């Protein structure tokens, strides 16, 4: 049986572009779910009236749930209809539907569970990206490497993705962030089930569309959520699910580093306040734990980078 490819298009203020996006989706796709996320422009009704593609299904939200909520609704419908691979495609025209075969190919070949776009792969194309968005995406991508555990990925907030149905079924829909943190949270959840994720190079495309994402407003929220996910990932992977030498490196590394810094700071402040010279032995007692702690933490990071998932999980779940 041929694999059933489904596309999910979350719709909110994309009325001017969504029909063109649907029209450019190729014949490799069997089902298209247009999820109207309580759009003020009634995008779903607009598509229903003006689009005659038999592959299109309209799903309506009575209350706005955010991009993540819309995508998860589309995923639920696609799974119920027997889809094999689920592609998430924005309706604002920034993502080229002609790239869908490139996104689904590694999944169909059993080489990935999840694929996502990377607009940073070709440096000559980055000039098209607004400078503030370029800087914001780059910084958030660096932080996301820590929180998601996928050190080989970049452009973490890229919303052009594809995922195997078996991998989707492993995810806790009720716990995934439903708004703009959706893509990052998806990667965190995928790491907890050890799914293999692959970057797909793509060009940055910007026209007259208006983004609903305000980098300045979400940076603080994203950093807090990344820190929370980092803590959860470390606890799940190195203490709850398994205990390895890296777990010991983390515990002793943090302990030694904190002891060295606190002990050294106390004696440094005492020396300044009293005008006395700190004994060499005291200095060494602060310096040695600090250096050893840093070495152990670097060893932990090296272990974490090397433990990126490298084998897809969906073939084993068939």
Secondary structure, 3 states (H helix, E strand, C coil): CCCCEEEEEEECCCCCCHHHHHHCCCCCCCEEEEEECCCCCCHHHHHHHHCCCCCEEEEECCCCCHHHHHHHHHHHHHHHCCCCEEEECCCCCCCCHHHHHHHHHHHHCCCCCEEEEECCCCHHHHHHCCHHHHHHHHHHHHHHHHHHCCCCCCCCCCCCEEEEHHHHCCCCHHHCCCCCCHHHHHHHHHHHCCCCEEEEECCCCCCCCCCCCCHHHHHHHHHHHHHHHHHHHHHHHHHHCCCCHHHHHHHHHHHHHHHHHHHHHHHHHHHHHHCCCCCHHHHHHHHHHHHHHHHHHHHHHHHHHHCCCCCCCHHHHC
